[in-house]
Structures are given as C-alpha cells and as structure tokens.
Amino acid sequence: MPTSSASATDAAKPAASGGVQSLERAFDLLERMADAGGEVGLSELSASSGLPLPTIHRLMRTLVACGYVRQQPNRRYALGPRLIRLGESASRLLGTWARPYLARLVEETGETANMALLDGDEIVYVAQVPSKHSMRMFTEVGRRVLPHSTGVGKALLAHTPADEVRALLARTGMPAATEKTITTPEGFLEALEQVRRAGYAVDDNEQEIGVRCLAVSVPDSPTAAAVSISGPAGRVTEAATEKMVPLLQEVARDLSAALANTNGQA
C-alpha cells in the first residue's frame, strides 16, 4: 500500500482510543462520505471533520490507491467499489449474529422475525427466522423494499430529520403496495411521529393485505438496523401487540449489547 513519509508519521501517532490515529481518521472520512450521500469535495470533508486539507488529501490519496475511494472527473471524491465486497460480507455476518435473537422472538411470539438495514434509500432484509405456523410470513433475505410501506422502514427513519425524509421520499417515490399504503410525505411524517411517541412502528396491511408487522430499531447499532415480527393480521392483533412490543424492544437492546461487545473485542 503506497504511503508518503507524512502519512507514515500520521500512522505512528497513537489515537486517544489507543488505536492508530490515521486509521481512525480514514474510517471517519469514509463514514462522513456515506452520510453525505457517497460523494464529497475535500473542502466539505475538512469543514465537517475539522481536519486540515493536507491531512485529508493524504488520507484520500491512500484510500484511492486502495480502491476504497475514487476520484471523479469533477475532482470530487466518491466511495469506491471495493467497499461493496466488505459491505456485503459485513451484512451477512450481522445477519448471522442476529439469528439467535430472532429465534428467541419466534419462540416467544410464534411469528416470523426479521432483521433489516437501511441501505441508501432502500430497506434490505439481512436475516430471518420463520414462524413454525403453517400460515406464516416469508421474506427472502437480500430482498429490497422501499421504506414508506414497511414497519422496519418507519422504525429506521423515525429519528431522521424531516427534510431528509422528504428528500428520500422524493427520490424513491411512494407507490402504493396496497390500498392502505401511505402515499404522501405528510402522512409518512405523521406516522414517524407516532413511532417516536409509541417506541415502535406498525405496518398494518400496508405492504401486503392480511399481514401485520411490528418493528423497533436496534439502539446504538453500528449501522442503522431494525428487528421486526410479522404475521397474519388475525394473529398479530392489538391485544397481541401489547405483549409482543416489550419483548421486541428487549431483544433489540440485547442484540445492541451483543454487537457492542463484538466491536470491543481485540
């Protein structure tokens, strides 16, 4: 991997966490690029990170050489294709780690349990444990859906600023999957307010008629994630919701703690 003498000096500096400062800075820049939509200029990165331009330029030059960032013809920088393989592998592992927690949800509720991530403007399902009932819900792992018609989408966007939610909806559109799908930004923002008040999200026949879904976000997850329970509307009733939601919230907290422990292992 190409390095300059200046970047090598950076690499030798210990970070406050005890790690390598230049690595922490590089990953911070990648995350800032992702937050900005995947493409930024050096001056934007300098303003948001507080790092001087020469330091950012050295780090970006190394990331470009490694394929994790690419420089566009307009001189701006974009996330590189080599990150795709890392992201796909990480998603599979995240799904593997989540399965025991989803299995607990299935065991205690009898309904199918899912885990989903917010990937760009879409929801992607990364893990599922199916119900043992003959009549059950099934979502293929890897399936992508739009956020506005799903419980996990509402849970994941509940604390996103309204202007960012409107921009996302403008990009994706709000097609109706059923007659109960929310199809206006105002209606969706109102639904997000209900999620914030209640502490959980509901998909009530909005993605598929006859199906009801309850979802909560995984607190402090390293990437935006949510877990959900889905089943026939005749079983996932209002009365059942009162019993299922506290369990769903507890499992989300336990999964969050497990992911934090995994991150903390040397």
PyMOL commands that set and color helices and strands:
alter all, ss='L'
color gray80, all
select helices_A, chain A and resi 5-12+21-35+42-49+53-66+82-109+147-149+151-157+162-172+185-198+238-264
alter helices_A, ss='H'
color red, helices_A
select strands_A, chain A and resi 39-40+69-71+77-79+112-119+122-129+144-145+201-204+211-217+225-232
alter strands_A, ss='S'
color yellow, strands_A
deselect
rebuild
show_as cartoon
